[in-house]
Amino acid sequence: MIPLSSDDATSARYLTVREVAGTLRVSNMTVYRLINAGDLPAVRVGKSFRLREDDVNRYLSDRYTQAG
């Protein structure tokens, strides 16, 4: 786990699993699987997860491939 500075944690925008699933156009279960596999870092808040928008964008950019 990567420690966050207090500036990183307070200025970051956090998304719900549902918001990430909508952005990626996948099911909520797929997002939970990515979290459990360690592919998407998440913070547990009570019984739910929150994901940093920067981490979701990084996940997408790391998997981007040029078509054609």
N, CA, C and O atoms as a GROMACS GRO file, in nm:
protein
  272
    1MET      N    1   0.084  -0.118   0.000
    1MET     CA    2   0.000   0.000   0.000
    1MET      C    3   0.089   0.124   0.000
    1MET      O    4   0.187   0.131   0.073
    2ILE      N    5   0.054   0.220  -0.081
    2ILE     CA    6   0.131   0.343  -0.094
    2ILE      C    7   0.078   0.446   0.004
    2ILE      O    8  -0.040   0.480  -0.001
    3PRO      N    9   0.163   0.497   0.094
    3PRO     CA   10   0.114   0.598   0.188
    3PRO      C   11   0.082   0.729   0.116
    3PRO      O   12   0.155   0.769   0.026
    4LEU      N   13  -0.025   0.793   0.156
    4LEU     CA   14  -0.065   0.919   0.097
    4LEU      C   15  -0.031   1.032   0.192
    4LEU      O   16  -0.044   1.019   0.314
    5SER      N   17   0.013   1.143   0.136
    5SER     CA   18   0.030   1.260   0.219
    5SER      C   19  -0.107   1.319   0.246
    5SER      O   20  -0.202   1.290   0.173
    6SER      N   21  -0.119   1.400   0.348
    6SER     CA   22  -0.250   1.455   0.383
    6SER      C   23  -0.302   1.543   0.270
    6SER      O   24  -0.424   1.551   0.251
    7ASP      N   25  -0.215   1.610   0.195
    7ASP     CA   26  -0.260   1.692   0.082
    7ASP      C   27  -0.322   1.606  -0.027
    7ASP      O   28  -0.423   1.644  -0.086
    8ASP      N   29  -0.262   1.489  -0.055
    8ASP     CA   30  -0.315   1.399  -0.157
    8ASP      C   31  -0.452   1.348  -0.118
    8ASP      O   32  -0.543   1.342  -0.201
    9ALA      N   33  -0.468   1.311   0.008
    9ALA     CA   34  -0.593   1.251   0.054
    9ALA      C   35  -0.707   1.352   0.057
    9ALA      O   36  -0.821   1.317   0.028
   10THR      N   37  -0.679   1.475   0.093
   10THR     CA   38  -0.787   1.573   0.105
   10THR      C   39  -0.823   1.638  -0.027
   10THR      O   40  -0.938   1.680  -0.046
   11SER      N   41  -0.729   1.648  -0.119
   11SER     CA   42  -0.759   1.713  -0.246
   11SER      C   43  -0.810   1.616  -0.352
   11SER      O   44  -0.858   1.659  -0.457
   12ALA      N   45  -0.798   1.486  -0.327
   12ALA     CA   46  -0.842   1.387  -0.424
   12ALA      C   47  -0.993   1.380  -0.431
   12ALA      O   48  -1.062   1.404  -0.332
   13ARG      N   49  -1.045   1.348  -0.548
   13ARG     CA   50  -1.188   1.326  -0.567
   13ARG      C   51  -1.213   1.176  -0.560
   13ARG      O   52  -1.151   1.099  -0.634
   14TYR      N   53  -1.302   1.136  -0.472
   14TYR     CA   54  -1.332   0.994  -0.453
   14TYR      C   55  -1.464   0.958  -0.520
   14TYR      O   56  -1.560   1.035  -0.515
   15LEU      N   57  -1.466   0.840  -0.582
   15LEU     CA   58  -1.582   0.792  -0.655
   15LEU      C   59  -1.635   0.665  -0.589
   15LEU      O   60  -1.559   0.589  -0.530
   16THR      N   61  -1.765   0.643  -0.601
   16THR     CA   62  -1.824   0.519  -0.554
   16THR      C   63  -1.801   0.409  -0.657
   16THR      O   64  -1.763   0.435  -0.771
   17VAL      N   65  -1.824   0.286  -0.614
   17VAL     CA   66  -1.813   0.173  -0.706
   17VAL      C   67  -1.911   0.191  -0.822
   17VAL      O   68  -1.878   0.163  -0.937
   18ARG      N   69  -2.032   0.237  -0.792
   18ARG     CA   70  -2.132   0.257  -0.896
   18ARG      C   71  -2.086   0.361  -0.997
   18ARG      O   72  -2.105   0.343  -1.118
   19GLU      N   73  -2.025   0.471  -0.951
   19GLU     CA   74  -1.976   0.574  -1.043
   19GLU      C   75  -1.865   0.522  -1.132
   19GLU      O   76  -1.861   0.550  -1.251
   20VAL      N   77  -1.774   0.443  -1.073
   20VAL     CA   78  -1.664   0.386  -1.152
   20VAL      C   79  -1.720   0.286  -1.254
   20VAL      O   80  -1.677   0.284  -1.369
   21ALA      N   81  -1.815   0.204  -1.212
   21ALA     CA   82  -1.876   0.107  -1.303
   21ALA      C   83  -1.943   0.179  -1.420
   21ALA      O   84  -1.934   0.134  -1.534
   22GLY      N   85  -2.011   0.289  -1.392
   22GLY     CA   86  -2.074   0.366  -1.499
   22GLY      C   87  -1.973   0.426  -1.593
   22GLY      O   88  -1.994   0.428  -1.715
   23THR      N   89  -1.864   0.476  -1.539
   23THR     CA   90  -1.758   0.536  -1.621
   23THR      C   91  -1.693   0.432  -1.711
   23THR      O   92  -1.669   0.457  -1.829
   24LEU      N   93  -1.666   0.314  -1.655
   24LEU     CA   94  -1.601   0.208  -1.731
   24LEU      C   95  -1.700   0.126  -1.814
   24LEU      O   96  -1.659   0.045  -1.897
   25ARG      N   97  -1.830   0.149  -1.792
   25ARG     CA   98  -1.936   0.074  -1.858
   25ARG      C   99  -1.922  -0.076  -1.833
   25ARG      O  100  -1.929  -0.158  -1.925
   26VAL      N  101  -1.903  -0.109  -1.705
   26VAL     CA  102  -1.899  -0.248  -1.660
   26VAL      C  103  -1.993  -0.260  -1.541
   26VAL      O  104  -2.050  -0.161  -1.496
   27SER      N  105  -2.011  -0.381  -1.491
   27SER     CA  106  -2.098  -0.401  -1.376
   27SER      C  107  -2.025  -0.364  -1.246
   27SER      O  108  -1.903  -0.355  -1.242
   28ASN      N  109  -2.105  -0.342  -1.141
   28ASN     CA  110  -2.045  -0.317  -1.009
   28ASN      C  111  -1.957  -0.433  -0.967
   28ASN      O  112  -1.850  -0.412  -0.909
   29MET      N  113  -2.000  -0.557  -0.997
   29MET     CA  114  -1.922  -0.675  -0.959
   29MET      C  115  -1.785  -0.675  -1.025
   29MET      O  116  -1.688  -0.719  -0.964
   30THR      N  117  -1.777  -0.628  -1.148
   30THR     CA  118  -1.647  -0.620  -1.216
   30THR      C  119  -1.554  -0.524  -1.143
   30THR      O  120  -1.435  -0.552  -1.129
   31VAL      N  121  -1.607  -0.412  -1.097
   31VAL     CA  122  -1.525  -0.317  -1.021
   31VAL      C  123  -1.478  -0.381  -0.890
   31VAL      O  124  -1.362  -0.366  -0.852
   32TYR      N  125  -1.568  -0.452  -0.821
   32TYR     CA  126  -1.528  -0.522  -0.697
   32TYR      C  127  -1.419  -0.625  -0.725
   32TYR      O  128  -1.327  -0.641  -0.646
   33ARG      N  129  -1.430  -0.694  -0.838
   33ARG     CA  130  -1.327  -0.792  -0.874
   33ARG      C  131  -1.192  -0.724  -0.899
   33ARG      O  132  -1.088  -0.776  -0.858
   34LEU      N  133  -1.193  -0.609  -0.966
   34LEU     CA  134  -1.069  -0.534  -0.990
   34LEU      C  135  -1.007  -0.488  -0.859
   34LEU      O  136  -0.885  -0.489  -0.843
   35ILE      N  137  -1.092  -0.447  -0.764
   35ILE     CA  138  -1.042  -0.405  -0.633
   35ILE      C  139  -0.981  -0.524  -0.561
   35ILE      O  140  -0.869  -0.515  -0.510
   36ASN      N  141  -1.053  -0.636  -0.556
   36ASN     CA  142  -1.004  -0.754  -0.485
   36ASN      C  143  -0.879  -0.813  -0.548
   36ASN      O  144  -0.796  -0.871  -0.478
   37ALA      N  145  -0.864  -0.798  -0.679
   37ALA     CA  146  -0.745  -0.848  -0.748
   37ALA      C  147  -0.625  -0.754  -0.730
   37ALA      O  148  -0.512  -0.790  -0.763
   38GLY      N  149  -0.650  -0.634  -0.677
   38GLY     CA  150  -0.542  -0.539  -0.657
   38GLY      C  151  -0.515  -0.453  -0.780
   38GLY      O  152  -0.418  -0.377  -0.782
   39ASP      N  153  -0.599  -0.464  -0.882
   39ASP     CA  154  -0.580  -0.384  -1.003
   39ASP      C  155  -0.624  -0.240  -0.984
   39ASP      O  156  -0.569  -0.149  -1.047
   40LEU      N  157  -0.724  -0.218  -0.899
   40LEU     CA  158  -0.772  -0.083  -0.869
   40LEU      C  159  -0.761  -0.060  -0.718
   40LEU      O  160  -0.828  -0.128  -0.641
   41PRO      N  161  -0.678   0.034  -0.677
   41PRO     CA  162  -0.668   0.063  -0.533
   41PRO      C  163  -0.796   0.131  -0.484
   41PRO      O  164  -0.855   0.213  -0.555
   42ALA      N  165  -0.838   0.097  -0.364
   42ALA     CA  166  -0.961   0.153  -0.308
   42ALA      C  167  -0.945   0.173  -0.158
   42ALA      O  168  -0.862   0.109  -0.094
   43VAL      N  169  -1.027   0.261  -0.105
   43VAL     CA  170  -1.031   0.288   0.038
   43VAL      C  171  -1.164   0.237   0.089
   43VAL      O  172  -1.268   0.263   0.030
   44ARG      N  173  -1.160   0.164   0.198
   44ARG     CA  174  -1.284   0.114   0.256
   44ARG      C  175  -1.338   0.218   0.354
   44ARG      O  176  -1.268   0.262   0.445
   45VAL      N  177  -1.464   0.257   0.333
   45VAL     CA  178  -1.532   0.353   0.420
   45VAL      C  179  -1.656   0.282   0.472
   45VAL      O  180  -1.754   0.265   0.399
   46GLY      N  181  -1.651   0.241   0.597
   46GLY     CA  182  -1.761   0.162   0.650
   46GLY      C  183  -1.768   0.031   0.576
   46GLY      O  184  -1.671  -0.045   0.574
   47LYS      N  185  -1.883   0.003   0.517
   47LYS     CA  186  -1.900  -0.122   0.442
   47LYS      C  187  -1.881  -0.103   0.292
   47LYS      O  188  -1.894  -0.199   0.216
   48SER      N  189  -1.851   0.017   0.249
   48SER     CA  190  -1.838   0.044   0.106
   48SER      C  191  -1.696   0.085   0.070
   48SER      O  192  -1.614   0.113   0.157
   49PHE      N  193  -1.669   0.088  -0.059
   49PHE     CA  194  -1.538   0.127  -0.110
   49PHE      C  195  -1.549   0.262  -0.179
   49PHE      O  196  -1.653   0.298  -0.233
   50ARG      N  197  -1.439   0.337  -0.176
   50ARG     CA  198  -1.425   0.460  -0.253
   50ARG      C  199  -1.294   0.450  -0.330
   50ARG      O  200  -1.193   0.400  -0.279
   51LEU      N  201  -1.297   0.498  -0.453
   51LEU     CA  202  -1.180   0.492  -0.540
   51LEU      C  203  -1.142   0.633  -0.582
   51LEU      O  204  -1.228   0.713  -0.616
   52ARG      N  205  -1.013   0.661  -0.578
   52ARG     CA  206  -0.967   0.793  -0.621
   52ARG      C  207  -0.981   0.805  -0.772
   52ARG      O  208  -0.946   0.713  -0.846
   53GLU      N  209  -1.032   0.918  -0.816
   53GLU     CA  210  -1.051   0.942  -0.959
   53GLU      C  211  -0.918   0.930  -1.033
   53GLU      O  212  -0.914   0.878  -1.144
   54ASP      N  213  -0.810   0.978  -0.973
   54ASP     CA  214  -0.677   0.968  -1.035
   54ASP      C  215  -0.637   0.823  -1.057
   54ASP      O  216  -0.577   0.791  -1.160
   55ASP      N  217  -0.669   0.735  -0.962
   55ASP     CA  218  -0.635   0.593  -0.976
   55ASP      C  219  -0.714   0.528  -1.088
   55ASP      O  220  -0.662   0.445  -1.161
   56VAL      N  221  -0.841   0.565  -1.102
   56VAL     CA  222  -0.924   0.512  -1.210
   56VAL      C  223  -0.869   0.559  -1.345
   56VAL      O  224  -0.859   0.480  -1.439
   57ASN      N  225  -0.834   0.687  -1.354
   57ASN     CA  226  -0.777   0.741  -1.479
   57ASN      C  227  -0.644   0.674  -1.511
   57ASN      O  228  -0.617   0.646  -1.628
   58ARG      N  229  -0.562   0.648  -1.412
   58ARG     CA  230  -0.434   0.580  -1.432
   58ARG      C  231  -0.458   0.438  -1.481
   58ARG      O  232  -0.388   0.390  -1.571
   59TYR      N  233  -0.555   0.370  -1.422
   59TYR     CA  234  -0.589   0.233  -1.463
   59TYR      C  235  -0.626   0.231  -1.611
   59TYR      O  236  -0.581   0.145  -1.686
   60LEU      N  237  -0.709   0.327  -1.652
   60LEU     CA  238  -0.750   0.334  -1.793
   60LEU      C  239  -0.633   0.366  -1.885
   60LEU      O  240  -0.618   0.302  -1.990
   61SER      N  241  -0.552   0.462  -1.848
   61SER     CA  242  -0.440   0.501  -1.935
   61SER      C  243  -0.335   0.390  -1.946
   61SER      O  244  -0.271   0.376  -2.050
   62ASP      N  245  -0.317   0.311  -1.839
   62ASP     CA  246  -0.221   0.200  -1.844
   62ASP      C  247  -0.268   0.090  -1.938
   62ASP      O  248  -0.186   0.013  -1.989
   63ARG      N  249  -0.397   0.080  -1.961
   63ARG     CA  250  -0.452  -0.026  -2.044
   63ARG      C  251  -0.493   0.022  -2.182
   63ARG      O  252  -0.552  -0.053  -2.260
   64TYR      N  253  -0.462   0.146  -2.212
   64TYR     CA  254  -0.499   0.205  -2.342
   64TYR      C  255  -0.414   0.144  -2.452
   64TYR      O  256  -0.292   0.133  -2.439
   65THR      N  257  -0.479   0.103  -2.560
   65THR     CA  258  -0.407   0.054  -2.679
   65THR      C  259  -0.459   0.128  -2.801
   65THR      O  260  -0.578   0.157  -2.811
   66GLN      N  261  -0.371   0.157  -2.891
   66GLN     CA  262  -0.406   0.225  -3.014
   66GLN      C  263  -0.468   0.125  -3.110
   66GLN      O  264  -0.408   0.022  -3.141
   67ALA      N  265  -0.587   0.154  -3.157
   67ALA     CA  266  -0.655   0.065  -3.253
   67ALA      C  267  -0.616   0.104  -3.395
   67ALA      O  268  -0.591   0.221  -3.424
   68GLY      N  269  -0.612   0.006  -3.481
   68GLY     CA  270  -0.592   0.033  -3.622
   68GLY      C  271  -0.452   0.020  -3.659
   68GLY      O  272  -0.417   0.040  -3.775
   0.00000   0.00000   0.00000
